[in-house]
Amino acid sequence: MIPRCLALSLLLLLAALPGLLLLAACDSGPPRLAKLPADGVVLAFGDSLTHGTGARAEASYPAVLQELIGRRVLRAGVPGEVTAEGLTRLPGVLQDGTPDLLVLIHGGNDLLQRRAREDTLANLRAMVRLARKRGVAVVLLGVPNLGLIPGRSAGFYAELAEELEVPYDGEALPAILKQPNLKSDAIHPNAQGYRKLAEAVAELLRRSGAI
């Protein structure tokens, strides 16, 4: 027979187990990626936020990220591009750049133009799958609806990250774009804002094991 005090302890442990498992899941961090080699190449792919509109090229987030992580970072941002156009452009960029990892920040223009959520999500999903099919790891950052007061990233980014198990940050850009001192205009960071963005990407890469 189990002593009464031991039985009580077991019952308390069983009662607490779901909460402990949930806590462990919350603390597990983003999905893990293979560590980038010292000569690894990172492709920063997106629209004007990746191009660095609002700052000089050397202050764009890809340029700063290269300094922070000690790997070559290719800047492949096209101002005004929507995700359908990005999906068409991506295969050639992947072929020419032969990257090891893709940092995907795209969809802001879809949101500004009020394009169908389902289409934007499908385009982003196709980009992630295309990169992975070519052996390129992916991390994703969410973009807020830049036509409104920035608050949080559009919900489909988190959905996509969970669906495809992609390391994800949905807080960095909304936090930057809520601070006037970090912006060059209503929808773009300035040099200081792009540095904050690069630091957030570098931290996501660290947490996922890529660097």
Protein Blocks (a to p, Z undefined) as FASTA:
>chain_A
ZZfklmmmmmmmmmmmmmmmmmmmmmnopaddddddfkbccdddddfklnopaiafklpm
klmmmmmnopacdddddehiafklmmmmmmmmmmmnopabdcddehjlmmmnopafklmm
mmmmmmmmmmmmnopacdddddddfkbccfbdcfklmmmmmmnopacdfklmmmmmmpmk
lcfblmbccfklmmmmmmmmmmmmmmnopZZ
